Amino acid sequence: MKYPDRRETRPGTPRRVRIKDYDYRTPGYYFITICTHQRNHYFGYIRSGEMRLSDPGKMVSDLAGSLPNNFANTSIDCYVVMPNHVHLLIGLAVRLEDTAGETNLIDVMHWFKSTTHRRYTDGVQSLGWPGYDGKVWQEGYHDHVVRNDRQLDILREYVASNVARWESDELRSDS
């Protein structure tokens, strides 16, 4: 999957990050991709088909897994932390006990990015983690509203096989 930057494809036009007029409190599944700033490899490396998380990568993984603890009616179907990006398959109000409309995906993603950034900064200052150039994450994130069970299955497989496809991953960089 390639996600062109609107500024590259249409210079001079404003960048639209979210779907216009879409209510991001709508129950369902959302596929999220967040890349590090300049696709720097902060979160570990892949060797022999296995993702080996660095300490910052473990922190990001722990926070991804804890999203349901911090946001009611949110579930994590699956996720993968890669050297320079993260994929999350997030459910909003998908369980029988959930209440629709109480959680906004935009708030969840803002919390995730700001909390991981703050904890990464703390790790640089107190634990000797590798520094970064002003930003941990790129601006925004890519989201995809999952439309049906077939898409959900495809995306689950995509997340599960992401590490194995690293050598040909278009989000890969040589950092």
Summary of the structure (lengths in Angstrom):
residues: 175
radius of gyration: 16.3
end to end distance: 20.4
largest distance: 45.8
contacts: 486
relative contact order: 0.23
helix: 35%
strand: 22%
